[in-house]
Amino acid sequence: MSRDGERLIELVNELGSRVSHALTDMVPPAAQVHLINAQRELITALMLIYEHRVTTTPGGRGRRAATSPRKAAARRRTPARAGKIPIE
């Protein structure tokens, strides 16, 4: 993991701990457990998104470029039976 990723994790953890300390007096213990689990899932999702963006190609068209233009054009065509219905 890059240094930026490590700094991001530290920042998110620090922010989470500050918010949890501020809410400790107001939130019941069962809700605190739920919020901690939700925070953990959110951090995991954010890190996966970050890592995906860092490791993908700059154009972001790695998979789409692999399909041939002819196949893409064939998918765009409408079937012969699909057309406008005349309205009187």
C-alpha positions in Angstrom: 0.0 0.0 0.0 1.2 3.5 -0.8 2.1 6.1 1.8 -0.9 8.1 0.8 -3.1 5.1 1.5 -1.6 4.7 4.9 -2.1 8.4 5.7 -5.7 8.1 4.6 -6.3 5.1 6.9 -4.7 7.1 9.8 -6.9 10.1 9.1 -10.1 8.1 8.9 -9.3 6.2 12.1 -8.5 9.4 13.9 -11.7 11.0 12.7 -13.7 8.0 13.7 -12.2 7.9 17.2 -12.9 11.6 17.8 -16.6 11.2 16.7 -17.0 8.1 18.8 -15.6 9.9 21.9 -18.0 12.8 21.3 -21.0 10.5 21.0 -20.2 8.1 23.8 -22.3 10.0 26.4 -25.3 10.3 24.1 -25.5 7.0 22.3 -26.5 3.7 24.0 -23.9 0.9 24.1 -25.8 -1.3 21.6 -26.0 1.5 19.1 -22.3 2.2 19.6 -21.5 -1.4 18.6 -23.6 -1.0 15.5 -22.0 2.3 14.6 -18.5 0.9 15.1 -19.4 -2.0 12.7 -20.8 0.4 10.2 -17.7 2.6 10.4 -15.5 -0.5 9.8 -17.5 -1.4 6.7 -17.4 2.2 5.4 -13.6 2.3 5.9 -13.2 -1.0 4.1 -15.3 0.2 1.2 -13.5 3.5 0.9 -10.1 1.8 0.9 -11.2 -0.7 -1.8 -12.4 2.2 -3.9 -9.2 4.1 -3.4 -7.0 1.1 -4.2 -9.1 0.4 -7.3 -8.7 3.9 -8.6 -4.9 3.9 -7.9 -4.3 0.6 -9.6 -6.4 1.0 -12.7 -5.1 2.4 -16.0 -5.3 6.1 -16.5 -7.9 5.8 -19.3 -10.0 3.5 -17.3 -11.0 1.6 -20.5 -9.1 -1.6 -19.9 -12.0 -4.0 -20.3 -14.1 -2.0 -22.8 -11.2 -1.7 -25.3 -10.9 -5.5 -25.4 -14.3 -5.8 -27.1 -14.2 -5.5 -30.9 -16.0 -2.5 -32.5 -18.0 -4.9 -34.7 -19.5 -6.7 -31.7 -20.4 -3.3 -30.0 -22.1 -2.1 -33.2 -24.1 -5.4 -33.5 -25.4 -4.8 -29.9 -26.5 -1.3 -30.7 -28.7 -2.3 -33.7 -32.4 -2.6 -33.0 -34.1 -5.8 -34.1 -36.1 -5.6 -37.4 -39.4 -6.1 -35.6 -38.8 -3.2 -33.3 -39.9 0.0 -35.0 -42.3 2.8 -34.8 -46.0 2.0 -34.6 -48.1 4.1 -36.9 -50.7 6.2 -35.0 -53.8 7.3 -36.9 
